[in-house]
């Protein structure tokens, strides 16, 4: 269990998934556990996990869809 200020992210129940067809070593993986969303680097499965609430996840995904994080 990863203790986090937003709640406990139960690693034992995490089913990590990545974008369909992405078999790269350093893919972004996400897992939905109860009302928290975890994100990690597949190259470091025991490394740090970013933990989002549902509202934070929705804002992140919305920003990505709107191009908020585009570098050009």
C-alpha positions as CSV (number, residue, x, y, z in Angstrom):
1,X,0.0,0.0,0.0
2,X,1.4,3.4,-0.9
3,X,0.4,6.0,1.7
4,X,-0.4,9.3,0.1
5,X,-2.0,12.5,1.5
6,X,-4.9,11.9,-0.9
7,X,-5.5,8.4,0.5
8,X,-4.0,5.0,0.3
9,X,-3.3,3.8,-3.2
10,X,-3.5,0.0,-2.9
11,X,-0.7,-1.3,-5.1
12,X,-1.9,-4.9,-4.6
13,X,-5.1,-4.1,-6.5
14,X,-3.5,-2.0,-9.2
15,X,-3.9,-3.3,-12.7
16,X,-1.4,-1.3,-14.7
17,X,-2.3,-0.4,-18.3
18,X,-0.8,1.6,-21.1
19,X,-1.8,3.0,-24.4
20,X,-2.9,0.2,-26.8
21,X,0.1,-0.9,-28.9
22,X,2.7,0.9,-26.8
23,X,5.3,-1.8,-26.0
24,X,8.1,0.7,-25.3
25,X,10.3,0.2,-22.3
26,X,9.5,3.6,-20.8
27,X,5.8,3.7,-21.4
28,X,3.5,5.7,-19.1
29,X,1.2,3.3,-17.2
30,X,-1.9,4.1,-15.3
31,X,-4.0,2.2,-12.7
32,X,-7.5,3.0,-11.4
33,X,-8.0,1.9,-7.7
34,X,-11.1,3.0,-6.0
35,X,-11.2,6.8,-6.3
36,X,-7.5,7.3,-7.0
37,X,-5.5,7.0,-10.2
38,X,-1.9,6.1,-10.2
39,X,0.7,6.9,-13.0
40,X,4.1,5.4,-13.3
41,X,7.0,4.8,-15.7
42,X,7.0,1.2,-16.9
43,X,10.8,1.2,-17.0
44,X,10.7,1.7,-13.2
45,X,7.8,-0.4,-11.9
46,X,9.1,-0.1,-8.3
47,X,9.8,3.7,-8.7
48,X,7.7,6.6,-7.8
49,X,3.9,6.7,-8.5
50,X,2.0,9.9,-9.2
51,X,-1.4,9.8,-7.5
52,X,-4.4,11.7,-8.8
53,X,-7.9,12.2,-7.4
54,X,-10.6,11.8,-10.0
55,X,-11.0,15.6,-10.3
56,X,-7.3,16.1,-10.8
57,X,-7.2,13.3,-13.4
58,X,-10.1,14.8,-15.3
59,X,-8.3,18.2,-15.4
60,X,-5.1,16.6,-16.5
61,X,-6.7,14.6,-19.4
62,X,-8.8,17.6,-20.4
63,X,-5.6,19.8,-20.5
64,X,-3.9,17.2,-22.6
65,X,-6.8,17.0,-25.0
66,X,-6.9,20.8,-25.3
67,X,-3.1,20.9,-26.1
68,X,-2.2,22.6,-22.9
69,X,1.0,20.5,-22.6
70,X,2.1,20.8,-26.3
71,X,5.7,21.8,-26.6
72,X,5.5,23.6,-29.9
